[in-house]
Amino acid sequence: MANVIKYDEEKIASLIYIIRGKRVMIDSDLAAIYCVETKMLKQAVRRNINRFPEDFMFELTKAEYDSLRSQFVTLKRGQHTKYLPFVFTEHGSLMLSSVLKSETAINASLHIVRAFVKLREMLASNKELAKKIEELEKKYDEQFNVVFVAIRQLMQKPEKSNRKSLGYRYKNKK
């Protein structure tokens, strides 16, 4: 009987981190998604290490792990081990399904791919939105330039004219 995948694409997308400029997933999160123990996942990776080059998987440094760990408010007992975790890029997480060789792993890999695609689409839409806002700012800056010029002219002190003033002058004699 195959294990049931208990993660949807949104939940999986929330487990994707950016480390060393790459979008990655931590081995313990992937193990939970693939319904295996983290120890078993790491053993399968070590047995097939030639399938996981540096751009598919790498081990976190102590500093990276401490930084990532400090982002979690509470630490559950037994969840953090003395071994540094592996992190997997999109391609590495897909390679895991071929290494784990189970029906659950195949189904889980489909969810993981969809999560990475969804994340890519969200990032692309954010870039498009930022570009549109920038265009609007430029557009409005040009349109309101006339208003800014008029305001600056009003703020300047009036020039003294050479004309004589009209009317009576009152001189105070003391």
Secondary structure, DSSP 4 states (H G I P E B T S, - for coil): -PPPP---HHHHHTTEEEETTEEEEEHHHHHHHTTS-HHHHHHHHHHTGGG--TTTEEEPPHHHHHHHHHTSSS--TTTS-SSPPEEE-HHHHHHHHHHH-SHHHHHHHHHHHHHHHHHHHHHHHHHHHHHHHHHHHHHHHHHTHHHHHHHHHHHSPPPPPSSPPPS-------
